[in-house]
Each structure stands twice: as C-alpha cells, then as structure tokens.
Amino acid sequence: MERLEYFARRLLLVIPTFIGITISCFLITQFVPGGPVEQYILEMRAASVGAGTSSLPSEAISEEQRRFIEAHFGFDRPIWERYWKWLWQDRMGMTVYSYRFTNKTVWELIRERFPVSLTFGITGFILSYLVCIPLGIAKALRNGQRFDMISSVIVFVGYAIPAFAFGMLLRMLFSGTVDHFWDIFPLGGFRSDGWDELTLWGKVHDQFMHMFLPVLCYVIGNFAVLTLLMKNALLEQIGQDYVRTVLAKGGSLKRAIWGHAFRNALIPIATGFGGILTVMFAGSVLIEKVFNIPGMGLLSLEAVVTRDYMVFMGIVSITSLLALIGQILSDFCYVLIDPRINFSGDR
C-alpha cells in the first residue's frame, strides 16, 4: 500500500514539474534575441536588397510591418497568454506549423524522426548493458589481476574520448574518407536510397552497415561508467557480512555471488533503466550530426540553430515527460530487484 501511494505521488508530481520545466524553457525562447521575428525580418531585408528595391537593409521594412510580423508569430500577446495557447490550445505546440518547415506541423516532424532515434537509442542502450554488466562482473571477480588492469586501460581510454570525436575517427577510418584506410561502412544516413527495393537480407545488411558505427558511439558513451559501476557494486556486496555468512555455512563462492551478491549489486545499475525512455535523445545530437542521421537529436540542433522555437519546445515537452516517467520507472525497477526497499522513509 505504501508503494502504491508513493508511485501515485510521483505521478502527480509529474504535472507541476513538467509545467515548471516548460515555463522556464518557454520564457527563454521568448526573450532570447534572434527569434523567429528577427529571422523573418532578416529574410525580408535580404530579399529586398537582392531585388534592388532598397539601398539599405534597414529600410526594407517599416514599424507597421514589424508589428504585423509579431502578430503573425503571436508575439503581440502577453507572455502568459502565449504559454497557455502553446500548452493547451496547440497541444504543447504539436499542432503548430514549424517556422522552418512551413508545410509540416511540429508533431509531423517529430513523428518522422522519432523512429530513427528510437532505433539507434534502444540498440545502443541494450548493447551497453549486455556488454558492460558481464564485463563489470568479470573485472570484479578478477580484481587486481592482469585482465582487470588491461580492461581498465581500455575502459578509461574509451571514457576519455568523447563519443562524437570517436565517431569522427571511425568515419574517417572506415568510411573511405582517408584513401589508405578501409571503405567499409557508408558515410552516414539511416538507410540507402533504394532500401525499399532490396531483398529481406539486403535490408538487414544495409541497416546493419548504417547502424554499426553510430551504435558503437552510443555504447562508448556509457561504457566506462556502467562497467565501473557494476564492478564496484559487486565488490562492495562481496565484502558484506551476509556473503561471509553464506561461505561460513558451507555455501560455495559461486552461490554466494550469483545467489545473493549479484542481485543486490544490480540496484545501482537500476538507476539507468528508466533512461530507456530517453535514449533516443541522450547524447544523440552530435552523433547524429557526425553521421548525418535524420533523428530527433539532429532535429533539435536544427531547431536551435534556425530559431525554430515551436519544434524546440515540442522536443523539450516530449523529453521532459519521458525523463520524468523514466525516473518513476527506475524506482519501479528498484522494487523488482529488491522487494525490501521501503519508500516511506521508515527504517
């Protein structure tokens, strides 16, 4: 019953937290210079100068035209009214047309890019745990031995290299950008142009070739943290009294580790389980830029660069909701791993 009340409170807290996040981001987008009004005015001035109708860019528009442009983008209304319109009437901006892609709504743009980022994100997320958990266990069981030291060097080298820099290096070496290295993988993108015409095996092969290098960059970003977290958590559990009690009662080391210590060592790892809801955004901006992947990360970068605030706010609203729900999912994973956890605060 206490757990149900706890999760109910957490779900209710999602609403004010979400409103607070979106209000903060909305205020920033409304007052940062270079917004959609300024962008539109610059385009009008450039067009006016290019057509030869004005000698100076500053003479391209009048004050009346500026007020008309502000009214077109809704900047003639009070800030609270603009936010309410975005939140309620425009369904968190999803029904508004993009400033940059005038023939598409924010939801249509997100719906196009979402499956791409989801594919890369979930694949990288699953592979990170499939690699890092066994590696962390192996390092803990061989603590201080040659395997532990050699793997630690590899782990820290991977941690020192930023994921996007690692991606640029892989792209340079294995995508034919350097003549004396291998041209194995495509330069970027999600799929080849003629993907729909390929056979089933051809589609699988083409998708694998396009995903291999970016997914490797996704994995390297979490590689060191997850591996060392798993190793240290298991070493800490092995040193606990209950493990020594199992060994003192005649239990084997294998039973003590896999039957008792391993499950408790997974509790710190469970903090990242909720991140499966936001894996399509986390760290994906620069990776998608390097490999020219048409996903959510690249869309958010384009929205910021072009001041397409409606698209940016749409992405913020989705990521905020997923992150908040992901935190609740992490707590739920705690309960699954260790039912003894009590959220009431009583010991």
C-alpha positions as CSV (number, residue, x, y, z in Angstrom):
1,M,0.0,0.0,0.0
2,E,2.8,2.4,0.8
3,R,4.4,1.7,-2.5
4,L,1.2,2.4,-4.4
5,E,0.9,5.7,-2.5
6,Y,4.5,6.6,-3.3
7,F,4.1,5.9,-7.0
8,A,0.8,7.8,-7.0
9,R,2.5,10.8,-5.5
10,R,5.3,10.6,-8.0
11,L,2.9,10.5,-10.9
12,L,1.1,13.6,-9.5
13,L,4.4,15.4,-9.1
14,V,5.0,14.9,-12.9
15,I,2.4,17.6,-13.6
16,P,3.9,20.6,-11.7
17,T,7.4,19.6,-12.6
18,F,6.5,19.4,-16.3
19,I,4.9,22.8,-16.1
20,G,7.9,24.3,-14.4
21,I,10.3,22.9,-17.0
22,T,8.2,24.1,-19.9
23,I,7.6,27.5,-18.4
24,S,11.4,28.0,-17.9
25,C,12.2,26.9,-21.5
26,F,9.3,28.9,-23.0
27,L,10.5,32.1,-21.3
28,I,14.0,31.6,-22.6
29,T,12.8,31.1,-26.2
30,Q,10.6,34.2,-26.0
31,F,13.3,36.6,-24.8
32,V,16.5,35.3,-26.5
33,P,17.4,37.6,-29.4
34,G,17.4,36.3,-32.9
35,G,14.0,34.6,-32.7
36,P,11.5,33.9,-35.5
37,V,10.5,37.6,-35.8
38,E,14.1,38.7,-36.3
39,Q,14.8,35.8,-38.6
40,Y,11.8,36.7,-40.8
41,I,12.9,40.4,-40.9
42,L,16.4,39.4,-42.0
43,E,15.0,37.3,-44.8
44,M,12.8,40.2,-45.9
45,R,15.7,42.7,-45.9
46,A,17.9,40.3,-47.8
47,A,15.2,39.7,-50.4
48,S,14.6,43.5,-50.7
49,V,18.3,44.2,-51.2
50,G,18.7,41.3,-53.6
51,A,15.7,42.6,-55.7
52,G,17.2,46.1,-55.8
53,T,14.2,47.7,-54.2
54,S,16.1,49.1,-51.3
55,S,19.6,50.6,-50.9
56,L,20.0,49.7,-47.2
57,P,18.8,46.6,-45.4
58,S,17.4,48.7,-42.5
59,E,15.0,50.3,-44.9
60,A,13.4,47.0,-46.0
61,I,10.5,47.1,-43.5
62,S,8.5,49.6,-41.6
63,E,7.4,49.6,-38.0
64,E,3.9,48.7,-39.1
65,Q,5.3,45.7,-41.0
66,R,7.2,44.7,-37.9
67,R,4.1,44.8,-35.8
68,F,2.3,42.7,-38.4
69,I,5.1,40.1,-38.3
70,E,5.0,40.0,-34.5
71,A,1.2,39.4,-34.6
72,H,1.7,36.7,-37.2
73,F,4.0,34.8,-34.8
74,G,1.9,35.6,-31.8
75,F,4.4,37.9,-30.1
76,D,1.9,40.7,-29.8
77,R,0.2,38.8,-26.9
78,P,1.2,38.7,-23.2
79,I,3.7,36.0,-22.3
80,W,1.2,34.1,-20.1
81,E,-1.3,34.0,-22.9
82,R,1.3,32.7,-25.4
83,Y,2.3,30.0,-23.0
84,W,-1.4,28.9,-22.3
85,K,-2.0,28.8,-26.1
86,W,1.1,26.7,-26.6
87,L,0.3,24.3,-23.7
88,W,-3.5,23.9,-24.1
89,Q,-4.8,25.1,-27.4
90,D,-1.9,24.0,-29.5
91,R,-1.5,20.7,-27.5
92,M,2.1,21.5,-26.3
93,G,2.8,23.1,-29.7
94,M,2.3,19.8,-31.6
95,T,-0.5,21.2,-33.9
96,V,1.5,24.4,-34.7
97,Y,3.3,24.6,-38.1
98,S,7.1,24.7,-37.9
99,Y,8.7,28.1,-38.6
100,R,11.2,26.5,-40.8
101,F,9.2,23.7,-42.4
102,T,6.0,25.7,-43.1
103,N,4.1,22.8,-44.6
104,K,4.6,20.5,-41.6
105,T,3.4,20.6,-38.0
106,V,5.7,20.0,-35.1
107,W,4.1,16.6,-34.5
108,E,4.6,15.6,-38.1
109,L,8.3,16.4,-37.9
110,I,8.8,14.6,-34.6
111,R,6.8,11.6,-35.9
112,E,9.2,11.3,-38.9
113,R,12.3,11.5,-36.8
114,F,11.2,9.6,-33.7
115,P,11.5,6.0,-35.1
116,V,15.1,6.7,-36.3
117,S,16.4,7.9,-33.0
118,L,14.5,5.2,-31.2
119,T,16.1,2.5,-33.3
120,F,19.6,3.8,-32.6
121,G,19.0,4.6,-29.0
122,I,17.4,1.3,-27.9
123,T,20.0,-0.7,-29.8
124,G,22.8,1.2,-28.1
125,F,21.1,1.1,-24.7
126,I,20.6,-2.7,-24.8
127,L,24.1,-3.3,-26.1
128,S,25.6,-1.1,-23.4
129,Y,24.1,-3.2,-20.6
130,L,24.8,-6.5,-22.4
131,V,28.5,-5.6,-22.7
132,C,29.1,-3.6,-19.5
133,I,27.4,-5.8,-16.9
134,P,29.3,-9.0,-17.8
135,L,32.5,-7.0,-18.2
136,G,32.0,-5.4,-14.8
137,I,31.3,-8.8,-13.2
138,A,34.4,-10.3,-14.8
139,K,36.5,-7.4,-13.6
140,A,35.2,-7.7,-10.0
141,L,35.9,-11.5,-9.9
142,R,39.4,-10.9,-11.2
143,N,40.1,-7.7,-9.3
144,G,43.8,-6.7,-9.4
145,Q,44.6,-9.4,-11.9
146,R,46.0,-8.8,-15.4
147,F,42.6,-9.0,-17.1
148,D,41.3,-6.3,-14.7
149,M,44.2,-4.0,-15.4
150,I,44.2,-4.4,-19.2
151,S,40.4,-3.9,-19.4
152,S,40.7,-0.9,-17.1
153,V,43.1,0.8,-19.6
154,I,40.6,0.1,-22.4
155,V,37.7,1.4,-20.3
156,F,39.4,4.6,-19.4
157,V,40.6,5.3,-22.9
158,G,37.1,4.9,-24.1
159,Y,35.9,7.2,-21.3
160,A,38.4,9.9,-22.3
161,I,37.3,10.0,-25.9
162,P,34.1,12.0,-26.5
163,A,31.5,9.9,-28.4
164,F,31.3,12.4,-31.3
165,A,35.1,12.6,-31.6
166,F,35.2,8.8,-31.6
167,G,32.5,8.8,-34.3
168,M,34.5,11.2,-36.5
169,L,37.6,9.0,-36.1
170,L,35.6,5.9,-37.1
171,R,34.0,7.7,-40.0
172,M,37.5,8.8,-41.2
173,L,39.0,5.3,-40.9
174,F,36.2,3.1,-42.1
175,S,34.0,5.2,-44.4
176,G,36.5,5.9,-47.2
177,T,37.4,9.5,-46.2
178,V,41.1,8.5,-46.0
179,D,42.5,6.8,-49.1
180,H,44.8,4.4,-47.4
181,F,42.2,3.0,-45.0
182,W,39.1,0.8,-45.5
183,D,36.0,1.9,-47.2
184,I,33.7,-0.5,-45.4
185,F,30.7,1.5,-44.0
186,P,28.6,4.2,-45.6
187,L,29.4,7.8,-44.8
188,G,26.1,8.3,-42.9
189,G,22.4,8.3,-43.1
190,F,19.8,5.9,-41.8
191,R,19.3,3.7,-44.9
192,S,20.3,3.7,-48.5
193,D,18.1,5.4,-51.1
194,G,16.9,2.2,-52.7
195,W,16.2,0.4,-49.4
196,D,12.6,-0.4,-50.2
197,E,13.7,-2.3,-53.3
198,L,16.1,-4.6,-51.5
199,T,15.5,-8.2,-50.5
200,L,15.0,-9.1,-46.9
201,W,18.6,-10.0,-46.4
202,G,19.6,-6.9,-48.3
203,K,17.6,-4.7,-46.0
204,V,19.1,-6.3,-42.9
205,H,22.6,-5.9,-44.3
206,D,22.0,-2.3,-45.3
207,Q,20.5,-1.4,-41.9
208,F,23.4,-3.1,-40.1
209,M,26.0,-1.2,-42.1
210,H,24.4,2.1,-41.4
211,M,23.9,1.4,-37.7
212,F,27.2,-0.2,-36.8
213,L,29.4,2.9,-36.3
214,P,26.8,5.2,-34.7
215,V,25.7,2.5,-32.3
216,L,29.3,1.9,-31.4
217,C,29.5,5.6,-30.5
218,Y,26.3,5.3,-28.4
219,V,27.8,2.4,-26.4
220,I,31.2,4.0,-25.9
221,G,29.5,7.0,-24.2
222,N,28.2,4.8,-21.3
223,F,30.8,2.1,-21.5
224,A,33.2,3.2,-18.7
225,V,30.6,4.4,-16.2
226,L,28.4,1.3,-16.4
227,T,31.4,-1.1,-16.3
228,L,33.0,0.5,-13.3
229,L,29.6,0.9,-11.5
230,M,28.9,-2.8,-11.9
231,K,32.4,-3.8,-10.8
232,N,32.4,-1.6,-7.7
233,A,28.8,-2.5,-6.7
234,L,29.6,-6.2,-6.9
235,L,32.9,-5.8,-5.0
236,E,31.1,-3.9,-2.3
237,Q,28.4,-6.7,-2.0
238,I,31.1,-9.4,-1.9
239,G,32.6,-7.7,1.1
240,Q,29.3,-7.6,3.1
241,D,28.7,-9.8,6.1
242,Y,25.9,-11.8,4.5
243,V,28.3,-13.1,1.9
244,R,30.7,-14.2,4.6
245,T,27.8,-15.8,6.4
246,V,26.9,-17.9,3.3
247,L,30.6,-19.0,3.0
248,A,30.8,-19.8,6.7
249,K,27.8,-22.0,6.5
250,G,29.4,-24.1,3.8
251,G,28.0,-22.4,0.8
252,S,30.1,-22.1,-2.3
253,L,31.6,-18.8,-3.6
254,K,29.5,-19.2,-6.8
255,R,26.3,-19.5,-4.8
256,A,27.2,-16.5,-2.6
257,I,27.9,-14.3,-5.6
258,W,25.2,-15.4,-8.0
259,G,22.5,-16.2,-5.5
260,H,23.0,-13.2,-3.2
261,A,25.5,-10.6,-4.1
262,F,24.7,-10.2,-7.8
263,R,21.1,-9.2,-7.2
264,N,22.0,-6.5,-4.7
265,A,24.8,-5.3,-7.0
266,L,22.2,-4.6,-9.7
267,I,20.4,-1.9,-7.5
268,P,22.8,0.9,-8.5
269,I,22.6,-0.2,-12.2
270,A,18.8,0.1,-12.0
271,T,19.1,3.9,-11.9
272,G,19.7,3.8,-15.6
273,F,16.9,1.5,-16.5
274,G,14.4,4.4,-16.6
275,G,16.7,6.0,-19.2
276,I,15.4,3.6,-21.8
277,L,12.6,6.2,-22.3
278,T,15.0,9.0,-23.3
279,V,17.8,7.0,-25.0
280,M,16.7,8.5,-28.4
281,F,17.8,12.0,-27.1
282,A,20.6,11.4,-24.7
283,G,24.0,12.2,-26.3
284,S,22.5,11.8,-29.8
285,V,22.8,15.4,-31.1
286,L,26.5,15.4,-32.0
287,I,26.5,11.7,-33.0
288,E,23.6,12.3,-35.4
289,K,25.3,15.4,-36.7
290,V,28.5,13.5,-37.4
291,F,26.8,10.6,-39.2
292,N,24.0,12.8,-40.8
293,I,21.3,10.7,-39.2
294,P,17.8,12.2,-39.6
295,G,16.8,11.7,-36.0
296,M,15.5,13.7,-33.0
297,G,18.9,14.9,-32.0
298,L,19.7,16.4,-35.4
299,L,16.2,17.9,-35.5
300,S,16.7,19.6,-32.1
301,L,20.0,21.0,-33.3
302,E,18.5,22.4,-36.5
303,A,15.6,23.9,-34.4
304,V,18.0,25.7,-32.1
305,V,20.3,27.0,-35.0
306,T,17.3,28.2,-37.1
307,R,15.4,29.5,-34.0
308,D,12.5,27.2,-34.8
309,Y,11.2,27.5,-31.2
310,M,8.0,25.6,-31.8
311,V,9.9,22.5,-32.8
312,F,12.4,23.0,-30.0
313,M,9.6,23.3,-27.4
314,G,7.8,20.3,-28.8
315,I,11.0,18.2,-28.3
316,V,11.5,19.7,-24.8
317,S,8.0,18.7,-23.8
318,I,8.4,15.1,-25.0
319,T,11.8,14.6,-23.5
320,S,10.7,16.2,-20.2
321,L,7.7,13.8,-19.9
322,L,9.8,10.8,-20.8
323,A,12.5,11.7,-18.4
324,L,10.0,12.2,-15.5
325,I,8.3,8.9,-16.3
326,G,11.7,7.3,-16.6
327,Q,12.6,8.3,-13.1
328,I,9.5,6.5,-11.8
329,L,10.4,3.5,-13.9
330,S,13.8,3.4,-12.2
331,D,12.1,3.3,-8.8
332,F,9.9,0.5,-10.0
333,C,13.0,-1.4,-11.1
334,Y,14.3,-0.9,-7.6
335,V,11.3,-2.7,-6.2
336,L,11.6,-5.6,-8.7
337,I,15.2,-6.1,-7.9
338,D,14.9,-5.7,-4.1
339,P,11.3,-6.0,-2.7
340,R,12.6,-5.0,0.7
341,I,13.0,-1.4,-0.4
342,N,10.7,0.9,1.6
343,F,9.7,4.3,0.1
344,S,8.0,5.5,3.2
345,G,11.3,6.7,4.8
346,D,10.8,4.5,7.9
347,R,13.6,2.1,8.8
